[in-house]
């Protein structure tokens, strides 16, 4: 097997394993929400805490990785992710401990995705980069979906803590896989002074428009992923299914919806290599916007309809992710790429801190307490708020396309 293919497959496997820590909390949320008597707002803050930790870590490591081996950072981050997830399994017992430990877990994960992108960017030339990064992002999407699918069954047999232990062990395995992968050596720092990332990017309108569009995309994507599993569990309960069955099969449906995004990211990367980055991003954002506006109003609808629209949502909400990353690598000089990716991560993931919490606040504001009902009856306005991000991203990419 060619060395570039081995690098791609190896880091895809490692990313698939370690990223399962990302939505592990969402997978157990229907259980711990009742156990710890959490409000929707508190759930939103816990989701936001993970995102905040990830943002700060990605920013720091994005700059450091211009001088340090991306492979070393990936391995170290995978080890830390596994250990922090195990700590959550044994120590989390209420809102405050969950908030703190999930924030730590987010920080530990910050050295994986961007470092994988940097490695593959150096391995693959621009004409093949879209497909390679699409495959890598697909591994991330598929991996993040996995706990949503299996956690419900594990919870019914070994408790939610046992399910989290499994997730943590897989993250530790990711470190071993990454250690065995071939990767290019770290770039040798040049003799010049440290580059000023901010001014360089601010004078690059194309880069700033890519980052703005990406930011809108991220608002929508991570709000949807963070709240998808509890919404689908409520869909099953609203149709008369018992809590245990709803937990298992609502999680499976969530995993299928999120997992199908792997097909979307691969297809988005391939299509963008042929049709261009701008038209691909714009078309995808338009479809995902419509899905955000419609999806939350499907509570109580036939489950086949929820699943069908949900699958389209899962494909299109993430299909442009690798295209944004590829676009940025093409408008920023290689020696500034680490800082550019770090800034993109800071702004893009920064809004996910707000979007997840805002979603929870909207749920609390649009639903009166109804414990006897057994589920949250109104999700439409919360999901519709995610469409605001897609709209902003669409406007930004229109301006980017006009620049040629």
N, C-alpha and C positions, 0 to 999 in steps of 0.2 A: 504494500500500500504506500502511496506517495506520502511524503512527510507532511505536506499541507493538509491532506485529508485526515491523517492521523491526529494532527493538532486539532482540527475542527471537531472530529468525532469525540476525542478525549475531553475537550473542554465543554462540549455540549453535554456529555454524560455527567461531568462534574457539576455543571450549572443546573442540570435537571435534578440532581440529588440535593444540593445545598439550598436551592430556592424553595424547597418544600417548607422551610421554616416561615416563609413570608405570610401565607394565609392560614397557618396552623391555628391561630387564634380564631379566625373567622369560622374554621371548621368545627371548633368546639363551642362556639358562641351560643348556639341555642341551649346548651346545657349550663354553662357557667353563668349565663345571663340570669337564669332563674336561681341557681345555687347561691350566687353572690348578690342577688336582688339589684342588678344594674339597670339604670335608666338607659334609654337610647342615646342620650347625650354622653353619658359616661362611657358607653361602648365606643362612640365616635372619638372620644378623647384617647382611649387606649389604642385604637387604630391610628390616630394621628401621632401618638407617641412613637410608634414603630417607624412611621414615615419620617418623623423629625430626626430620629437617631440615624436613619439611613442617609438622609440628606447631608447632615453634618459630616458624617464619616466619608461619604462619597466625595464631598468637596475637598476635604483634607487629603484623602488618598489620591484624588485626581491630580493634584499638584505634585505630591510626593512621587507618584509613579513616573513622572518625567525624568527622575533620577534613580529610581529604584526598580528592580525587576518586578514586572506585573505578575509573573508567575508566583513569586514569593508572596506577594500581597494576596493573591487569590487563595493560596494554600493557608496562609495565616488566618484570613477572614473565614474560611470554611471551618477551620478548627474552632475559632471563637464562636461561630454561629452554632455549631453543635453543642458546645459546652453551655452557652447561654440558654439554649432551648431546653437542655436537661435541667438547668437550674430553675427555669420556669415550671417544669413538670413537678418538681419537688418542693418549691418554695411559694408559689403563687397561691394566695388564699382569699384575696379580696380585691377591691377596686384599686387601691393604692399600690399594692405589691404587683398586681398585673400591669398597671401603668408603668411602673419603674422597670420591671423586668422585660417588658416588650420594647421599651425604648432602648434598653441595653442590647436586646436582640437585633433591633434595627441597625444600630451602630456597628455591630459585629458583622453584619451582612454587606456592609458598604464597600468592601474590597473585592467583590466577585464580578458582578456584571460588567462594570466599566473596564476592569482589568482584562476580562475576556475579550471585550470589544477592541481594546488596544492591541492585544496579541494577534487577533485575526486580521486587523487592519494592516499590520506589518507583514502578515503572511500572504494575504490575497491582494492582487492588483485591483484598481478601480473597476475594471470591466467585469470582474467576478465577485466583487465585494458585496453587492446587494444580495445575491443568493446566499453567500456564506453567512452574512450577518442575519439574514432572514431565518436561516436554519438555527443559528445560535439563539436568537430571540424565541424561536419556536420551542427550543428545549426549555427555555426559561418559562414560557407560558404553560407548556405541558407539565413541567415539574410543579409549578405553583398550583396547578389544578388537582394534583394527586391527593393531598390530604383531604380536600373537600369530598372526594369519592370514598376513601377508605376509613376516614375518622369515625363516621357514624357507626359503622359495623364494629370497629375496635372499641368505641365507647360502650356499646351494648354488651361487650364481653370483658374488657379489661379496664374500663373507666377512661375518662378523658385524660387523666395523667399518664396512663399507659400509652395512649395514642400519641401524646406529645413526646414520650421517650423514644418511640419508633422514629418520629421525625428528627429528633436530635441525633440519633444513631446514624441516620442516612446522611446528615450533614457532615459528620465525622468521616464517613466513607468518602464523601466528595473530596476531602483534603488528600486522601490517598490516591484517588484517581487523578487529580490534578498534578500530584507529584510525579506521576508516571508519564505525563504528557510531554512531548517535545514542544519547545517554545523558543522563539528568537531571544537572543541575549538582550539585556537592558541597554537602552541607548546611552552612549557616552555623552555626558554633558559637554556642551561647547565651551569655548573660552570666554564667551561674552557674559555680560551681567545677566542676572535672572530676568527673563522676559516679563513685561508688565501685561498680564493677561487682560485685565479690564479695559484699558485704553485701546489695545489692539482690536478687541472684539467690538467695542462701541463704535469704532470706525469702520466696521464691516457690516453694512446693512443686511446683506444676505444671511450672514450668520445670526444676526439678531432676529430676523423674521423667522428663520428655522426654529430658533429657541422659543419664540413667542407661540408659534403654531404648536410646537411640541408641548408647551406648558398647558395650552387648552386641551390638547389630547390627553395629557396626564390627569387633569382635573376629572375628566369623564371616566377614564379607564380605571383608576384605583378607587374611585367612589363606587363604581359598579362592582368591581371584584370584591371589595371589602364587605359589601352588604348583600351580595348575591345569595349566599348560602342561607342566611336566616330568612330572606324573602321567600325562597323556594320552599323551605320548611313550612313557612306560614301558608304558602299556596296549597300544600298537601293537607295541612290541618283544616284549612278553609273548605276543602272538598270532602271532609269527613274522615280522614285517616287518623289513626292513633299517633300519639307523639313519637313513640319508638320507631314506627314505620316511616313517619314523616322525616325524622332525623336521618335515617339511613338512606332512603330513596331521594329525599330532597338534596342530600349531599351528593349522591351519585349524579343527579341531573345537573347540579352546579359544576361538578367536575367535568362532565361532558361538555357543557357550555363553555367553560373556561379552556378546557383542553382543545376544543376545536379551533381556538385562537392560534394554535400552533400551525394549522393549515393556512390560516389567514396571514400569519407573519411570513411564512415561506412564500406564499403566492404574492404577497405585497412586494417582497424583495425582488422576485423574478420579474413581475410586471413592471416595476419601476426601472429595471435595467433596460427594458425595451421601450416603454412609453414615456419615460421621464419621471423624475421625482415629484414635481409639482402636481401634475394631473392625477397621478396615483394617490397622493395624499389627499387632494381635494375631493376626489370621488369617494374615498373611504370615509372621510369625515362627514360627508353629506348623509351617507346611509346610517352611520352610527348615531348621528344627531336625531334622525327619525326614530330610531330604536329607543333612545333614551326618553324621548317624549311619550312613547307608547307603552313601554314595558311595565312600568309600575302600576298601571291601571288594570293589569290582567289578573290581579288577585281575585279568586273565585271563578275565573274562566276555566274551561276544560284544560286539563293538564297537557294534552297533546298540543294545544295552541300555545300555551306558555312555553313548552319545550321548543316548538318550531321557531317562534319569534326569538326566544332566548338563544337558540343556536346561531341564528343570523346575527344577533347582537354580539355574541361571543367571538364570532369570526371578524366582524368589521370594527369592533371597538379597539382591537389591538393590531389589526393588519398593517397599519402604517408605522408601527413602532420602529422596525428596522430601517424604514425609509428615512425617518428623521435622522437617525444616527448616521446612516450612509451619507445623507445630504450634508451633514455638518463636517464629516471627514473630507468632503470635496470642496468646501469653501473656507477651510481653515488650514494654515500651513502645518506640516507634520510636527514641527518642533513646539507648536502651541496646542497640539491636539489634546494632550492630557488636561491642561487647564480649561480648554473649551468644553470638553466633556464634563469636567467638574462643575463648571458654571451652568451648563445645561441641566445637569443633575440637581444642582442647588435650586434653580428656579422651577424646573419642571416638577421635581419631587416635592419642592417646598409647597406648591399649591395643593398637593395631595394631603398635606397636613391639615389644610383648611377644608378641603372638599369632603373628606371622611367625617370630620366633626360637624360640618354644616349639614350633611345628610342626616346625622343623628338628631341635631337640633330641629330640623324640619319635621322629622318623624314625631318628636315630642310635641311640636307646635300644632300638628295637624291630626293628632290622635288623642282622644280622651282616654283616661285609664279604664280598661275593660278586662280585668283579670279573668272573669268568667267566660269570656269569649275564647280565650286560649291562643289568640294570635293578634297581631297588629293589623287593623282593618284598612288603613290608608297608606299606601306606598307611592302613589302616583306623583305627588308634588316633589317628593325627595328625589326620585329618579329623574324627573323632568329638570331639576336643578343641575344635573350633570350635563345636560345638553348645552348649557351656557358655555362650557369649555369647548365643546365641539364647534360651536358657532364662532367663537373667537379664533380658534385654530383655522377654520375655513376662511375667515376674512384675511388672516395673516398670510395664508398660502396663496390667496388670490393676488395680493400685493407682491409676493415673492415671484410668482409666475410672470407678472407684468414687467419685472426687472430683467426677464430673459434668463 
